[in-house]
Amino acid sequence: MMLATSLLALALSVGPVPPVAHTSIVPCAAPTQTGIFRITATNKDSTDAKVGMILLERVDNCLEASIITESGGPALIDDLMIDHDVITGRVRVASGVARVTLKVSDKEVSGSIVDGKREWSVNGRRTTGM
């Protein structure tokens, strides 16, 4: 009983505990440029090219991105981050996970997809806005 009384007295003498400052965490990225972009992805020496589309959508004020290529089905681009007009993320590929970097403007998209030692240069034009 003496211990409980001592702890209560100590707690009361310290005074009120100041509130913890919480940093605001942005739950998702909301870009201004969205739409469908028709793309061509080529390897470093341009010996292989893939045609596809990148779809950038704003869903509940958050960015959702997908990539569709002629040789593969649709794939979501996860872990999206936006820094001005550059979007980065990760996409699952047959050999694992690749890093995606895209620079988006009102009319076009350019960037790269890097899967280990394989790198694809991505270039395309907007076909529609959202």
C-alpha positions, 0 to 999 in steps of 0.5 A: 500500500505504501508503494502505491501511495508513493507512486500516486504522490510522484505522479501528482507532483510531476504534473500533467504530461504534455501531449505527444507531437504527432507528425502528419503522415501522408497516407498516399500521393495525389498527383496532378498529372493522371491519364493513360500513356502509350509507351515503348520500353527499350533495352539499353542497346535497343535490340528489344522493345515492348509496347504498352500502356501506363495508367495513372489514376487518382482514386480517393485522392491517391495515386494508383499506377499500373503498367500493361505490356504486350508480353505481360498482363497488367501489373500494379506499381507499388510503393509510389512516391511523388517528387514534383513531376517524378514518380517512383515505385516498384513493380513485380516482374517475372524475375522479382521486383523492378524499380520504376522511375517516371517523369510525367508531364502534361503530354508525355512520360519518360523514365526507366524500369530497372530489374537487377542488371536489366534496364528498360528506357520508357518513353511515351505520350499521353493518349487521354487525361483523367 
